[in-house]
């Protein structure tokens, strides 16, 4: 009986160490990009849970925290399947979250001309994979170093760290701006300059809370308003003018 108790006691940390190794190998294999971004966190939390389990007295209490964080990381880095609408005039959201601004502003990175902007704030509970709003080719990507202030402030996009994407489509150019926030500290680019992507295809993500702005030509019709919730690659946020 005592030997069985010992086996059961050490089984959990053994499983956690095995999970850490699997996460490491999955990242090396690059099987899923979102999961690959999560793998280092999951491996570290698995090792932490194994270490806490081995501590005397408070082992159950201490083990709960890394296990809870482990589940949250799995939830945060989820990458659900999305089937974009077939409408060729539709422009879909680049991100999941809540629309916080719909306005006309000067696009600061490329055209430096007035464009329509749809800004979406991503909380720490939203999917953080970014998807292309319309079929197009990545003409240019530029990284803007900056601060990590609250991304919900209107003009914070020119102060915070950001990644700017100039996308050429057969209907005109659009700009996507990934903006780091108070919690988000890393913008990840999966696509590169010259890549041609289809609507809804994944091009990157922002880790742990952020904002994604889409800049559109002035003749586009915006269909969403502040306060609405949208889903990346699925919700139609605007339409191109009819040809």
Secondary structure, DSSP 8 states (H G I E B T S, - for coil): -HHHHHHHHHHHHHHHHHHHHHHHHHHHHTS-HHHHHHHHHHHHHHHHHHHHHTSSSSHHHHHHHHHHHHHHHHHHT----------TTEEE-SSSEEEEEEEEEE-TTTT-SEEEEEEEEE-TTS--EEE-SSSEEEEEEEEE--B---TTSGGGGGTB-EEEEEEEETTEEEEEEEEE-SS--EEEE-S-TT-EE-TT-EEEEEESSEEEEEEE-TTSEE---TT-EE-TTTSEEEE----
